[in-house]
Amino acid sequence: MPASPWRAPTGGGSVKLSVKDLGLGGKRVFMRTDLNVPLAQGRITDDTRIRAALPTIQHCLGARASVVLASHLGRPNGAPDPRYSLAPVAQRLGDLLGRSVPLAPDCVANATLLQARALNPREPLLLENLRFYPGEEGNDREFARALGQMADCYVNDAFSASHRAHASLVGITRFLQPAAAGLLLQREVEALGRILDRPERPLAAILGGAKVGDKLALVENLLTRAEILLIGGGMAFTFLKAQGYTVGRSLVEDGLLMKASELLAIARKRGLRLELPVDVVVGQAPDGEARGVVPAGEIPPGLMGLDIGPASLARFREALTAARTIVWNGPMGVFERAEFAAGTVELARAVAASGAFSVVGGGDTVAAIHQAGVEERIGYLSTAGG
């Protein structure tokens, strides 16, 4: 058996330090989490990311550490904005932990530093939104130094934000060591390794969501790794238009039509099975009523595709029967509306019933899995998106 990537191999090699390797008793831990949850009128609509952070928090508190929790929420553009306060998160986190979680009024002020240093063992503190300061996204050295002064060691459990060179993820480690991975980050990396480094084949990838541009690099990557690629959602219409089909008012990124054609040609050359919708549920607008099902390449002017249709769903479901590993990111339509939810929800049930090892990522896609009631039959629900 190969050495665990989370422990030092006896003969040397790559080491990824785990929070379980740290001596935490009596220490203050600065824990970067991703508590960027969706809000509506100041209320949390999905607490998946908060629940995902609990095991690492509980591990540290159980080891007699105090924990300084840090996260971003939304895009406040480097200035305080009450709409993006972490107050609802502190409340929900406290409910789940069964204890009060104080919210510091700031993330780097002197008063916050004193509040962090006054923590007793097994006490948590949540800092206010990191992105209230431009230094967070700018990976500012002094901002990172101020964060690092609050603790004795650093734990990164924010896998879904770890691709960003931000102060709380990168800069802080220049000033705060040891730095280790949290339990959630470990699970995410292990699941990612299973689908990209050593998947049981055939590997099927399902991509949806609004825009091709958001997932262009992901599509290119998967063309070299997957045997089956299913594309739905708004991003499908750029590929359909690139083939000369009529897509009405559907979402299209005209500047990417040539690139979409190139990707389709690569898929054909590789012999990859690439499926696009053959029929779609149409409407005048995402918040309007459904106007029926039409062929995906014959959408009338004035209408737009807002969900995959039953024939597309049947083709996608049939393609998944051959898969042994499935990775899915992005819904098949505007699943928040009942009129346009069937494609996404029924595809979720098909993934769950496939028998393949499945990894589902992205807030909308995970929400659809919950809506379909099949979360217990998905191999791994990731907190990350594309």
Contacts in CASP RR format, 6 or more apart in sequence:
PFRMAT RR
TARGET T0000
AUTHOR 0000-0000-0000
METHOD contacts of the structure
MODEL  1
MPASPWRAPTGGGSVKLSVKDLGLGGKRVFMRTDLNVPLAQGRITDDTRI
RAALPTIQHCLGARASVVLASHLGRPNGAPDPRYSLAPVAQRLGDLLGRS
VPLAPDCVANATLLQARALNPREPLLLENLRFYPGEEGNDREFARALGQM
ADCYVNDAFSASHRAHASLVGITRFLQPAAAGLLLQREVEALGRILDRPE
RPLAAILGGAKVGDKLALVENLLTRAEILLIGGGMAFTFLKAQGYTVGRS
LVEDGLLMKASELLAIARKRGLRLELPVDVVVGQAPDGEARGVVPAGEIP
PGLMGLDIGPASLARFREALTAARTIVWNGPMGVFERAEFAAGTVELARA
VAASGAFSVVGGGDTVAAIHQAGVEERIGYLSTAGG
3 9 0 8 1.000
3 10 0 8 1.000
3 13 0 8 1.000
5 14 0 8 1.000
5 15 0 8 1.000
5 16 0 8 1.000
5 189 0 8 1.000
6 16 0 8 1.000
6 17 0 8 1.000
6 18 0 8 1.000
6 20 0 8 1.000
6 21 0 8 1.000
6 181 0 8 1.000
6 186 0 8 1.000
7 15 0 8 1.000
7 18 0 8 1.000
7 21 0 8 1.000
8 15 0 8 1.000
9 15 0 8 1.000
16 181 0 8 1.000
16 186 0 8 1.000
16 189 0 8 1.000
17 178 0 8 1.000
17 179 0 8 1.000
17 180 0 8 1.000
17 181 0 8 1.000
18 180 0 8 1.000
18 181 0 8 1.000
18 182 0 8 1.000
18 183 0 8 1.000
18 186 0 8 1.000
19 56 0 8 1.000
19 59 0 8 1.000
19 60 0 8 1.000
19 155 0 8 1.000
19 157 0 8 1.000
19 180 0 8 1.000
19 181 0 8 1.000
19 182 0 8 1.000
19 183 0 8 1.000
20 59 0 8 1.000
20 183 0 8 1.000
21 180 0 8 1.000
22 153 0 8 1.000
22 155 0 8 1.000
22 178 0 8 1.000
22 180 0 8 1.000
23 63 0 8 1.000
24 60 0 8 1.000
24 63 0 8 1.000
24 64 0 8 1.000
24 65 0 8 1.000
24 153 0 8 1.000
25 63 0 8 1.000
25 64 0 8 1.000
25 65 0 8 1.000
25 121 0 8 1.000
26 64 0 8 1.000
26 65 0 8 1.000
26 66 0 8 1.000
26 121 0 8 1.000
27 65 0 8 1.000
27 66 0 8 1.000
27 151 0 8 1.000
27 152 0 8 1.000
27 153 0 8 1.000
28 65 0 8 1.000
28 66 0 8 1.000
28 67 0 8 1.000
28 68 0 8 1.000
28 116 0 8 1.000
28 117 0 8 1.000
28 119 0 8 1.000
28 150 0 8 1.000
28 151 0 8 1.000
28 152 0 8 1.000
28 153 0 8 1.000
29 60 0 8 1.000
29 65 0 8 1.000
29 66 0 8 1.000
29 67 0 8 1.000
29 68 0 8 1.000
29 151 0 8 1.000
29 152 0 8 1.000
29 153 0 8 1.000
29 154 0 8 1.000
29 155 0 8 1.000
30 68 0 8 1.000
30 70 0 8 1.000
30 147 0 8 1.000
30 148 0 8 1.000
30 150 0 8 1.000
30 151 0 8 1.000
30 153 0 8 1.000
30 154 0 8 1.000
30 155 0 8 1.000
30 172 0 8 1.000
30 176 0 8 1.000
31 56 0 8 1.000
31 57 0 8 1.000
31 60 0 8 1.000
31 67 0 8 1.000
31 68 0 8 1.000
31 69 0 8 1.000
31 70 0 8 1.000
31 154 0 8 1.000
31 155 0 8 1.000
31 156 0 8 1.000
31 157 0 8 1.000
31 182 0 8 1.000
32 70 0 8 1.000
32 71 0 8 1.000
32 154 0 8 1.000
32 155 0 8 1.000
32 156 0 8 1.000
32 157 0 8 1.000
32 158 0 8 1.000
32 161 0 8 1.000
32 168 0 8 1.000
32 169 0 8 1.000
32 172 0 8 1.000
33 49 0 8 1.000
33 53 0 8 1.000
33 56 0 8 1.000
33 57 0 8 1.000
33 69 0 8 1.000
33 70 0 8 1.000
33 71 0 8 1.000
33 157 0 8 1.000
33 158 0 8 1.000
34 49 0 8 1.000
34 53 0 8 1.000
34 71 0 8 1.000
34 72 0 8 1.000
34 157 0 8 1.000
34 158 0 8 1.000
34 159 0 8 1.000
34 160 0 8 1.000
34 161 0 8 1.000
34 383 0 8 1.000
35 49 0 8 1.000
35 50 0 8 1.000
35 53 0 8 1.000
35 69 0 8 1.000
35 71 0 8 1.000
35 73 0 8 1.000
35 86 0 8 1.000
35 89 0 8 1.000
35 93 0 8 1.000
36 49 0 8 1.000
36 71 0 8 1.000
36 72 0 8 1.000
36 73 0 8 1.000
36 74 0 8 1.000
36 160 0 8 1.000
36 161 0 8 1.000
37 44 0 8 1.000
37 45 0 8 1.000
37 46 0 8 1.000
37 47 0 8 1.000
37 48 0 8 1.000
37 49 0 8 1.000
37 50 0 8 1.000
37 73 0 8 1.000
37 89 0 8 1.000
37 92 0 8 1.000
38 44 0 8 1.000
38 45 0 8 1.000
38 46 0 8 1.000
38 363 0 8 1.000
39 45 0 8 1.000
39 73 0 8 1.000
39 88 0 8 1.000
42 83 0 8 1.000
42 88 0 8 1.000
43 88 0 8 1.000
44 50 0 8 1.000
44 88 0 8 1.000
44 89 0 8 1.000
44 92 0 8 1.000
46 363 0 8 1.000
46 366 0 8 1.000
46 367 0 8 1.000
46 370 0 8 1.000
47 92 0 8 1.000
47 96 0 8 1.000
48 363 0 8 1.000
48 366 0 8 1.000
48 367 0 8 1.000
48 370 0 8 1.000
48 381 0 8 1.000
48 383 0 8 1.000
49 160 0 8 1.000
49 383 0 8 1.000
50 89 0 8 1.000
50 92 0 8 1.000
50 93 0 8 1.000
50 96 0 8 1.000
51 96 0 8 1.000
52 184 0 8 1.000
52 383 0 8 1.000
53 93 0 8 1.000
53 157 0 8 1.000
53 184 0 8 1.000
54 96 0 8 1.000
54 97 0 8 1.000
55 183 0 8 1.000
55 184 0 8 1.000
56 155 0 8 1.000
56 157 0 8 1.000
56 182 0 8 1.000
56 183 0 8 1.000
56 184 0 8 1.000
57 67 0 8 1.000
57 69 0 8 1.000
57 97 0 8 1.000
57 124 0 8 1.000
58 97 0 8 1.000
59 183 0 8 1.000
60 67 0 8 1.000
60 155 0 8 1.000
61 67 0 8 1.000
61 122 0 8 1.000
61 123 0 8 1.000
61 124 0 8 1.000
62 122 0 8 1.000
64 121 0 8 1.000
64 122 0 8 1.000
65 121 0 8 1.000
65 122 0 8 1.000
66 119 0 8 1.000
66 120 0 8 1.000
66 121 0 8 1.000
66 122 0 8 1.000
66 123 0 8 1.000
66 124 0 8 1.000
66 125 0 8 1.000
67 119 0 8 1.000
67 123 0 8 1.000
67 124 0 8 1.000
67 125 0 8 1.000
68 116 0 8 1.000
68 119 0 8 1.000
68 124 0 8 1.000
68 125 0 8 1.000
68 127 0 8 1.000
68 150 0 8 1.000
68 151 0 8 1.000
69 93 0 8 1.000
69 101 0 8 1.000
69 124 0 8 1.000
69 125 0 8 1.000
69 126 0 8 1.000
69 127 0 8 1.000
70 107 0 8 1.000
70 126 0 8 1.000
70 127 0 8 1.000
70 130 0 8 1.000
70 147 0 8 1.000
70 168 0 8 1.000
71 86 0 8 1.000
71 89 0 8 1.000
71 126 0 8 1.000
71 127 0 8 1.000
71 129 0 8 1.000
71 130 0 8 1.000
71 158 0 8 1.000
72 129 0 8 1.000
72 130 0 8 1.000
72 131 0 8 1.000
72 136 0 8 1.000
72 161 0 8 1.000
72 166 0 8 1.000
73 84 0 8 1.000
73 85 0 8 1.000
73 86 0 8 1.000
73 89 0 8 1.000
73 129 0 8 1.000
73 131 0 8 1.000
74 84 0 8 1.000
74 129 0 8 1.000
74 131 0 8 1.000
75 84 0 8 1.000
75 131 0 8 1.000
76 83 0 8 1.000
76 84 0 8 1.000
76 129 0 8 1.000
76 131 0 8 1.000
76 132 0 8 1.000
77 131 0 8 1.000
78 131 0 8 1.000
78 132 0 8 1.000
78 133 0 8 1.000
78 134 0 8 1.000
78 135 0 8 1.000
78 136 0 8 1.000
78 137 0 8 1.000
79 132 0 8 1.000
79 134 0 8 1.000
80 128 0 8 1.000
80 129 0 8 1.000
80 132 0 8 1.000
81 132 0 8 1.000
84 129 0 8 1.000
84 131 0 8 1.000
84 132 0 8 1.000
85 103 0 8 1.000
85 128 0 8 1.000
85 129 0 8 1.000
86 103 0 8 1.000
86 126 0 8 1.000
86 127 0 8 1.000
86 128 0 8 1.000
86 129 0 8 1.000
87 103 0 8 1.000
89 126 0 8 1.000
90 101 0 8 1.000
90 102 0 8 1.000
90 103 0 8 1.000
90 126 0 8 1.000
91 101 0 8 1.000
93 101 0 8 1.000
93 124 0 8 1.000
93 126 0 8 1.000
94 100 0 8 1.000
94 101 0 8 1.000
97 124 0 8 1.000
99 124 0 8 1.000
101 124 0 8 1.000
101 125 0 8 1.000
101 126 0 8 1.000
102 115 0 8 1.000
102 124 0 8 1.000
102 125 0 8 1.000
102 126 0 8 1.000
103 126 0 8 1.000
103 127 0 8 1.000
103 128 0 8 1.000
104 111 0 8 1.000
104 112 0 8 1.000
104 115 0 8 1.000
104 116 0 8 1.000
104 125 0 8 1.000
104 126 0 8 1.000
104 127 0 8 1.000
104 128 0 8 1.000
105 111 0 8 1.000
105 112 0 8 1.000
105 128 0 8 1.000
106 112 0 8 1.000
106 127 0 8 1.000
106 128 0 8 1.000
106 132 0 8 1.000
107 127 0 8 1.000
107 128 0 8 1.000
107 129 0 8 1.000
107 130 0 8 1.000
107 132 0 8 1.000
107 133 0 8 1.000
107 147 0 8 1.000
108 133 0 8 1.000
108 143 0 8 1.000
108 146 0 8 1.000
108 147 0 8 1.000
112 127 0 8 1.000
112 150 0 8 1.000
113 146 0 8 1.000
113 149 0 8 1.000
113 150 0 8 1.000
115 125 0 8 1.000
116 125 0 8 1.000
116 150 0 8 1.000
116 151 0 8 1.000
117 150 0 8 1.000
119 125 0 8 1.000
130 136 0 8 1.000
130 166 0 8 1.000
130 167 0 8 1.000
130 168 0 8 1.000
131 137 0 8 1.000
133 140 0 8 1.000
133 143 0 8 1.000
134 140 0 8 1.000
135 143 0 8 1.000
135 167 0 8 1.000
136 143 0 8 1.000
136 166 0 8 1.000
136 167 0 8 1.000
136 168 0 8 1.000
137 164 0 8 1.000
137 166 0 8 1.000
137 167 0 8 1.000
138 165 0 8 1.000
138 166 0 8 1.000
138 167 0 8 1.000
139 165 0 8 1.000
139 166 0 8 1.000
139 167 0 8 1.000
139 170 0 8 1.000
139 171 0 8 1.000
140 167 0 8 1.000
141 171 0 8 1.000
141 174 0 8 1.000
143 167 0 8 1.000
144 167 0 8 1.000
144 168 0 8 1.000
144 170 0 8 1.000
144 171 0 8 1.000
144 172 0 8 1.000
144 174 0 8 1.000
144 175 0 8 1.000
145 174 0 8 1.000
145 175 0 8 1.000
147 167 0 8 1.000
147 168 0 8 1.000
147 172 0 8 1.000
147 175 0 8 1.000
147 176 0 8 1.000
148 154 0 8 1.000
148 172 0 8 1.000
148 175 0 8 1.000
148 176 0 8 1.000
149 175 0 8 1.000
151 176 0 8 1.000
153 176 0 8 1.000
153 177 0 8 1.000
153 178 0 8 1.000
153 179 0 8 1.000
153 180 0 8 1.000
154 172 0 8 1.000
154 173 0 8 1.000
154 176 0 8 1.000
154 177 0 8 1.000
154 178 0 8 1.000
154 179 0 8 1.000
154 180 0 8 1.000
155 179 0 8 1.000
155 180 0 8 1.000
155 181 0 8 1.000
155 182 0 8 1.000
156 162 0 8 1.000
156 169 0 8 1.000
156 179 0 8 1.000
156 180 0 8 1.000
156 181 0 8 1.000
156 182 0 8 1.000
156 185 0 8 1.000
157 181 0 8 1.000
157 182 0 8 1.000
157 183 0 8 1.000
157 184 0 8 1.000
157 185 0 8 1.000
158 169 0 8 1.000
158 185 0 8 1.000
159 184 0 8 1.000
159 185 0 8 1.000
159 188 0 8 1.000
159 189 0 8 1.000
159 382 0 8 1.000
159 383 0 8 1.000
159 384 0 8 1.000
160 188 0 8 1.000
160 382 0 8 1.000
160 383 0 8 1.000
160 384 0 8 1.000
160 385 0 8 1.000
161 169 0 8 1.000
162 169 0 8 1.000
162 185 0 8 1.000
173 179 0 8 1.000
181 189 0 8 1.000
184 383 0 8 1.000
187 380 0 8 1.000
188 382 0 8 1.000
188 383 0 8 1.000
188 384 0 8 1.000
191 359 0 8 1.000
191 380 0 8 1.000
191 382 0 8 1.000
192 359 0 8 1.000
192 382 0 8 1.000
194 325 0 8 1.000
194 357 0 8 1.000
194 359 0 8 1.000
195 203 0 8 1.000
195 325 0 8 1.000
195 327 0 8 1.000
195 357 0 8 1.000
195 359 0 8 1.000
196 225 0 8 1.000
199 225 0 8 1.000
199 324 0 8 1.000
199 325 0 8 1.000
199 357 0 8 1.000
200 324 0 8 1.000
200 325 0 8 1.000
200 356 0 8 1.000
200 357 0 8 1.000
201 227 0 8 1.000
201 324 0 8 1.000
201 325 0 8 1.000
202 226 0 8 1.000
202 227 0 8 1.000
202 228 0 8 1.000
202 322 0 8 1.000
202 323 0 8 1.000
202 324 0 8 1.000
202 325 0 8 1.000
203 225 0 8 1.000
203 226 0 8 1.000
203 227 0 8 1.000
203 228 0 8 1.000
203 323 0 8 1.000
203 324 0 8 1.000
203 325 0 8 1.000
203 326 0 8 1.000
203 327 0 8 1.000
204 226 0 8 1.000
204 227 0 8 1.000
204 228 0 8 1.000
204 229 0 8 1.000
204 230 0 8 1.000
204 319 0 8 1.000
204 320 0 8 1.000
204 322 0 8 1.000
204 323 0 8 1.000
204 325 0 8 1.000
204 326 0 8 1.000
204 327 0 8 1.000
204 356 0 8 1.000
205 222 0 8 1.000
205 225 0 8 1.000
205 226 0 8 1.000
205 228 0 8 1.000
205 229 0 8 1.000
205 230 0 8 1.000
205 326 0 8 1.000
205 327 0 8 1.000
205 328 0 8 1.000
206 230 0 8 1.000
206 232 0 8 1.000
206 316 0 8 1.000
206 326 0 8 1.000
206 327 0 8 1.000
206 328 0 8 1.000
206 329 0 8 1.000
206 330 0 8 1.000
206 347 0 8 1.000
206 351 0 8 1.000
207 215 0 8 1.000
207 218 0 8 1.000
207 219 0 8 1.000
207 222 0 8 1.000
207 229 0 8 1.000
207 230 0 8 1.000
207 231 0 8 1.000
207 232 0 8 1.000
207 235 0 8 1.000
207 328 0 8 1.000
207 329 0 8 1.000
207 330 0 8 1.000
208 215 0 8 1.000
208 231 0 8 1.000
208 232 0 8 1.000
208 233 0 8 1.000
208 234 0 8 1.000
208 235 0 8 1.000
208 236 0 8 1.000
208 329 0 8 1.000
208 330 0 8 1.000
208 331 0 8 1.000
208 332 0 8 1.000
208 333 0 8 1.000
209 215 0 8 1.000
209 232 0 8 1.000
209 233 0 8 1.000
209 234 0 8 1.000
209 235 0 8 1.000
209 330 0 8 1.000
209 331 0 8 1.000
209 333 0 8 1.000
209 364 0 8 1.000
210 233 0 8 1.000
210 234 0 8 1.000
210 235 0 8 1.000
210 251 0 8 1.000
211 234 0 8 1.000
211 235 0 8 1.000
211 251 0 8 1.000
211 253 0 8 1.000
212 219 0 8 1.000
212 235 0 8 1.000
212 238 0 8 1.000
212 239 0 8 1.000
212 253 0 8 1.000
212 256 0 8 1.000
212 259 0 8 1.000
212 260 0 8 1.000
213 235 0 8 1.000
213 253 0 8 1.000
213 256 0 8 1.000
214 235 0 8 1.000
214 386 0 8 1.000
215 235 0 8 1.000
215 329 0 8 1.000
215 386 0 8 1.000
216 256 0 8 1.000
216 259 0 8 1.000
218 329 0 8 1.000
218 386 0 8 1.000
219 229 0 8 1.000
219 231 0 8 1.000
219 263 0 8 1.000
220 263 0 8 1.000
222 229 0 8 1.000
222 327 0 8 1.000
223 229 0 8 1.000
223 263 0 8 1.000
223 266 0 8 1.000
223 267 0 8 1.000
223 270 0 8 1.000
223 272 0 8 1.000
224 270 0 8 1.000
226 272 0 8 1.000
226 327 0 8 1.000
227 272 0 8 1.000
227 273 0 8 1.000
228 272 0 8 1.000
228 273 0 8 1.000
228 275 0 8 1.000
228 319 0 8 1.000
228 320 0 8 1.000
228 322 0 8 1.000
228 323 0 8 1.000
229 267 0 8 1.000
229 272 0 8 1.000
229 273 0 8 1.000
229 274 0 8 1.000
229 275 0 8 1.000
230 274 0 8 1.000
230 275 0 8 1.000
230 316 0 8 1.000
230 319 0 8 1.000
230 320 0 8 1.000
231 239 0 8 1.000
231 274 0 8 1.000
231 275 0 8 1.000
231 276 0 8 1.000
232 276 0 8 1.000
232 277 0 8 1.000
232 308 0 8 1.000
232 312 0 8 1.000
232 332 0 8 1.000
232 333 0 8 1.000
233 277 0 8 1.000
233 307 0 8 1.000
233 308 0 8 1.000
233 330 0 8 1.000
233 331 0 8 1.000
233 332 0 8 1.000
233 333 0 8 1.000
234 250 0 8 1.000
234 251 0 8 1.000
234 305 0 8 1.000
234 333 0 8 1.000
235 251 0 8 1.000
236 276 0 8 1.000
236 277 0 8 1.000
236 296 0 8 1.000
236 308 0 8 1.000
237 247 0 8 1.000
237 250 0 8 1.000
237 251 0 8 1.000
237 252 0 8 1.000
237 305 0 8 1.000
238 251 0 8 1.000
238 252 0 8 1.000
238 253 0 8 1.000
238 256 0 8 1.000
238 257 0 8 1.000
238 260 0 8 1.000
239 260 0 8 1.000
239 263 0 8 1.000
239 264 0 8 1.000
239 276 0 8 1.000
240 247 0 8 1.000
240 276 0 8 1.000
240 277 0 8 1.000
240 296 0 8 1.000
240 297 0 8 1.000
241 247 0 8 1.000
241 252 0 8 1.000
241 254 0 8 1.000
241 257 0 8 1.000
241 260 0 8 1.000
242 257 0 8 1.000
242 258 0 8 1.000
242 260 0 8 1.000
242 261 0 8 1.000
242 264 0 8 1.000
243 261 0 8 1.000
243 264 0 8 1.000
245 296 0 8 1.000
245 297 0 8 1.000
245 298 0 8 1.000
246 297 0 8 1.000
246 298 0 8 1.000
246 299 0 8 1.000
247 296 0 8 1.000
247 297 0 8 1.000
247 299 0 8 1.000
247 304 0 8 1.000
247 305 0 8 1.000
248 299 0 8 1.000
248 300 0 8 1.000
248 301 0 8 1.000
248 302 0 8 1.000
248 303 0 8 1.000
248 304 0 8 1.000
249 284 0 8 1.000
249 299 0 8 1.000
249 301 0 8 1.000
249 302 0 8 1.000
249 303 0 8 1.000
249 304 0 8 1.000
250 280 0 8 1.000
250 299 0 8 1.000
250 304 0 8 1.000
250 305 0 8 1.000
251 304 0 8 1.000
264 274 0 8 1.000
267 274 0 8 1.000
268 274 0 8 1.000
273 319 0 8 1.000
275 312 0 8 1.000
275 315 0 8 1.000
275 316 0 8 1.000
275 319 0 8 1.000
276 296 0 8 1.000
277 296 0 8 1.000
277 308 0 8 1.000
277 309 0 8 1.000
277 312 0 8 1.000
278 295 0 8 1.000
278 296 0 8 1.000
278 311 0 8 1.000
278 312 0 8 1.000
278 315 0 8 1.000
279 293 0 8 1.000
279 294 0 8 1.000
279 295 0 8 1.000
279 296 0 8 1.000
279 308 0 8 1.000
279 309 0 8 1.000
279 310 0 8 1.000
279 311 0 8 1.000
279 312 0 8 1.000
280 293 0 8 1.000
280 294 0 8 1.000
280 296 0 8 1.000
280 299 0 8 1.000
280 305 0 8 1.000
280 306 0 8 1.000
280 307 0 8 1.000
280 308 0 8 1.000
280 309 0 8 1.000
280 312 0 8 1.000
281 290 0 8 1.000
281 292 0 8 1.000
281 293 0 8 1.000
281 305 0 8 1.000
281 306 0 8 1.000
281 307 0 8 1.000
281 308 0 8 1.000
281 309 0 8 1.000
281 339 0 8 1.000
281 340 0 8 1.000
281 342 0 8 1.000
282 290 0 8 1.000
282 291 0 8 1.000
282 292 0 8 1.000
282 293 0 8 1.000
282 294 0 8 1.000
282 299 0 8 1.000
282 300 0 8 1.000
282 303 0 8 1.000
282 304 0 8 1.000
282 305 0 8 1.000
282 306 0 8 1.000
283 289 0 8 1.000
283 290 0 8 1.000
283 291 0 8 1.000
283 292 0 8 1.000
283 303 0 8 1.000
283 304 0 8 1.000
283 305 0 8 1.000
283 306 0 8 1.000
284 291 0 8 1.000
284 302 0 8 1.000
284 303 0 8 1.000
284 304 0 8 1.000
285 304 0 8 1.000
286 304 0 8 1.000
286 306 0 8 1.000
286 334 0 8 1.000
286 337 0 8 1.000
286 340 0 8 1.000
287 337 0 8 1.000
288 337 0 8 1.000
288 339 0 8 1.000
289 339 0 8 1.000
290 306 0 8 1.000
290 307 0 8 1.000
290 339 0 8 1.000
290 340 0 8 1.000
291 303 0 8 1.000
293 309 0 8 1.000
293 310 0 8 1.000
294 300 0 8 1.000
294 303 0 8 1.000
296 305 0 8 1.000
296 312 0 8 1.000
299 305 0 8 1.000
306 333 0 8 1.000
306 334 0 8 1.000
306 337 0 8 1.000
306 339 0 8 1.000
306 340 0 8 1.000
307 332 0 8 1.000
307 333 0 8 1.000
307 334 0 8 1.000
307 335 0 8 1.000
307 339 0 8 1.000
307 340 0 8 1.000
307 341 0 8 1.000
307 342 0 8 1.000
307 343 0 8 1.000
307 344 0 8 1.000
308 316 0 8 1.000
308 332 0 8 1.000
308 333 0 8 1.000
308 343 0 8 1.000
308 347 0 8 1.000
309 342 0 8 1.000
309 343 0 8 1.000
310 342 0 8 1.000
312 343 0 8 1.000
313 342 0 8 1.000
313 343 0 8 1.000
313 346 0 8 1.000
313 347 0 8 1.000
313 350 0 8 1.000
316 347 0 8 1.000
316 350 0 8 1.000
317 346 0 8 1.000
317 347 0 8 1.000
317 350 0 8 1.000
320 326 0 8 1.000
320 350 0 8 1.000
320 351 0 8 1.000
320 354 0 8 1.000
320 356 0 8 1.000
321 354 0 8 1.000
323 354 0 8 1.000
323 356 0 8 1.000
324 356 0 8 1.000
324 357 0 8 1.000
325 356 0 8 1.000
325 357 0 8 1.000
325 358 0 8 1.000
326 351 0 8 1.000
326 354 0 8 1.000
326 356 0 8 1.000
326 357 0 8 1.000
326 358 0 8 1.000
326 359 0 8 1.000
327 358 0 8 1.000
327 359 0 8 1.000
327 360 0 8 1.000
328 351 0 8 1.000
328 358 0 8 1.000
328 359 0 8 1.000
328 360 0 8 1.000
328 361 0 8 1.000
328 365 0 8 1.000
329 360 0 8 1.000
329 361 0 8 1.000
329 362 0 8 1.000
329 365 0 8 1.000
329 385 0 8 1.000
329 386 0 8 1.000
330 361 0 8 1.000
330 362 0 8 1.000
330 364 0 8 1.000
330 365 0 8 1.000
331 344 0 8 1.000
331 364 0 8 1.000
331 365 0 8 1.000
331 368 0 8 1.000
332 343 0 8 1.000
332 344 0 8 1.000
332 347 0 8 1.000
333 340 0 8 1.000
333 341 0 8 1.000
333 343 0 8 1.000
333 344 0 8 1.000
334 340 0 8 1.000
334 341 0 8 1.000
335 341 0 8 1.000
335 343 0 8 1.000
335 344 0 8 1.000
335 345 0 8 1.000
335 364 0 8 1.000
335 368 0 8 1.000
335 371 0 8 1.000
341 368 0 8 1.000
341 371 0 8 1.000
344 368 0 8 1.000
345 368 0 8 1.000
345 371 0 8 1.000
345 372 0 8 1.000
346 372 0 8 1.000
348 360 0 8 1.000
348 368 0 8 1.000
348 369 0 8 1.000
348 371 0 8 1.000
348 372 0 8 1.000
348 373 0 8 1.000
348 374 0 8 1.000
349 372 0 8 1.000
349 374 0 8 1.000
351 358 0 8 1.000
351 360 0 8 1.000
351 374 0 8 1.000
351 378 0 8 1.000
352 358 0 8 1.000
352 369 0 8 1.000
352 372 0 8 1.000
352 374 0 8 1.000
352 377 0 8 1.000
352 378 0 8 1.000
353 377 0 8 1.000
357 379 0 8 1.000
358 378 0 8 1.000
358 379 0 8 1.000
358 380 0 8 1.000
359 378 0 8 1.000
359 379 0 8 1.000
359 380 0 8 1.000
359 382 0 8 1.000
360 366 0 8 1.000
360 369 0 8 1.000
360 378 0 8 1.000
360 380 0 8 1.000
360 381 0 8 1.000
360 382 0 8 1.000
361 381 0 8 1.000
361 382 0 8 1.000
361 383 0 8 1.000
361 384 0 8 1.000
361 385 0 8 1.000
361 386 0 8 1.000
362 382 0 8 1.000
362 383 0 8 1.000
362 384 0 8 1.000
362 385 0 8 1.000
362 386 0 8 1.000
363 385 0 8 1.000
365 385 0 8 1.000
366 381 0 8 1.000
366 382 0 8 1.000
366 383 0 8 1.000
369 375 0 8 1.000
369 378 0 8 1.000
369 381 0 8 1.000
375 381 0 8 1.000
END
